[in-house]
Amino acid sequence: MKVRLSELAHIAEIVGALAVVVSLVYVGIQVNNSVDASRSVAVNDANVALQNWYHEVGSSQQASELFYRGLISSEALAPEEEFQFLMMFHGVFLAFQNSYWLTEEGTLDPELLNSLTAAILGTKDMPGTQRYWRQRKSYLNPNFGAYVDELMERETNPSMDIYQLPPGYPESN
């Protein structure tokens, strides 16, 4: 039984088509794995950015005291201190904005965004937060600004009393 050249060509076409399908499935699996890895990196980066901010402010007595005074003060601090306070606050808001955009594009889970931006809810009623938001909102993306405005309208989570003035603190009188 002789196989004709045209029959061999058809068999080669079928084998070639199967190879293309197998290759596409393999590429699809690889792309999916790459997307998962990218999401993991984005989540880690978002957490690390905020962790670094909190560490820098929390591990420096001068930075902690300045940020706390700026946060609770109903009046602006001395010009140099107010500038430093606003830059510290803006740094963390840029990290929040980045997390917001990663959520909008589907990279970050909305629940993670909520946990990362919970500090906004905890400080939204503080005079320094209000002052920062009035002065620096326009420096951020309008969609993120609307998101923060919505957060500012929410009821405050009562578990956020770390940011509240201690009894007898001079500003609380």
N, C-alpha and C positions, 0 to 999 in steps of 0.2 A: 504494500500500500504506500503509494507515494503521496507526500504532503506537498501541496502546491505552494508556490511562493506567496500567492494572495492569501492563502489560509494562514501562513506564518505571519503575515503582516497584520491580519485581524487579531491573532493571538497576542502579538506584540502590542497592539493598540489597547487591548483589554488589560494586559499586565501593566502597561504604562498608566492607564487610567486608574487602576487600583493603587499604584505607587503614589500618584498624585493625591488621591483621597487619604491614604495613610499619612503622607507628608503633611497635608492640611490639618488632620486631626492632631498630629504631633505638634505642629506650630501652635494650634489653638490651646493645647495643654500648656505649652511653654509660656504663651502670652498670659494665660490665666494665672500661672504661678508668678510671673513677673508683676502683674497687677497686685496680687496679694502681698508680694514683697514690698512693692512701692507703698502700699497702704500702711504696712507695718512700720516702715521707715518714717512716713509722715506722722503717724501717731506718736512714735517715739520722739521725733523732733519737736512736736507740739508740747509734749510733756517736759522735755529737757529744757526748752526755752523758758517755760514758766518756772521750772525747778531752779534754773540758774538765777532768774530774777529774784525769786524768793530767798534763795541762798545768799545772794549778794546783799540784799536789803537786810535780811535777818542776821547775818553774821557780822555786820559792821554796826557797832553801837551808834556811831555818828549818823550813818544812813538810816538806821531804825528810828532813832530819835527824831531826825529831820522829817522822815516820811510820816511818822505818827503825829508830830506837831502840825505838819501841813494838812493831814487828813482831818484832824479835829478842829483846826482853827477856822473860825468864821471869817477872819480877815486874812488877807495875803500876808505871807511872812516877809522878812527883809528881802529886797530885790534878788540878791544872789541866792538866798535860800529858796525863795519862791521859784526861781528858774530851775534850780536843782530838783525841787519837789515835782514840778511839772514835767521835767524830762524823765524822772524816775517813773512817774505815773504813765507817761506816754510810752515808755518802753514796754510796760506790761500790756498796755492797750494795743500796741502793735502785735504782740504775741496773741492776744485775744482775737484780733482782726485776722491774723493768719489762720487760726483755728476755725474761725467763721468761714473763710473762703474754702478751706479744705473740706468743711462740711457741705457747703453749697455745691461743690463739684463732685461730692459723693465719696471722697477719700476718707473722711473722718465721720464716725458715727455721731448723730445728733446728741445722743446721751453723753458722749465724751465732751462735746462742745459745752453742754449744760454744766458738766462738772468743772470744766476749765474756767467758765465764766461765772461760776457761783460767787466768786469774790466781788464781782460787780454788784450782785444782789446784797451782799453783806455790807458794802460800803456806800451804796447808792444814796443814802440819806445823810451821809457825812458831809459837812461843809466843804472839805477839800475836794471830795469827788464832784460835788456840784460845781465848784469853781473850776476844776480841771475841765469838766465836760462843756461848760459854757465857753471856755477859752480855746479848747483844742479839738472839739468835735469836727470842725470844718477841715481839719488836717487828715481826717480819716475818710474812707470810702463812704459815700452816701447810703449804700445798702447796709453796711455795717452800722452806721450811725442810726438808721431806723431800727435795727435789731437792738442796739443798746437803749434807744429811747423806749422801746417796748419793755426791756428789762427794768428800766427806771420806773416804769408805771406799775410793776408787779408789787404785790405785798412782800414785805421783807421776811426772810426766813428767820424765825426767832432763835435758831441755833447759831447765829452769826454774832453773838455778843462779844467776840474777841475784839471787835472794832469799836465797841461802845466805850464811852468815857467811864473810868472808874469813879465810884462815889468820892466826892471831895476833891476831884481833880479841878484845877483852877478854871478851865474852860467850861465846866459843867454848871457853874454858878450863874 
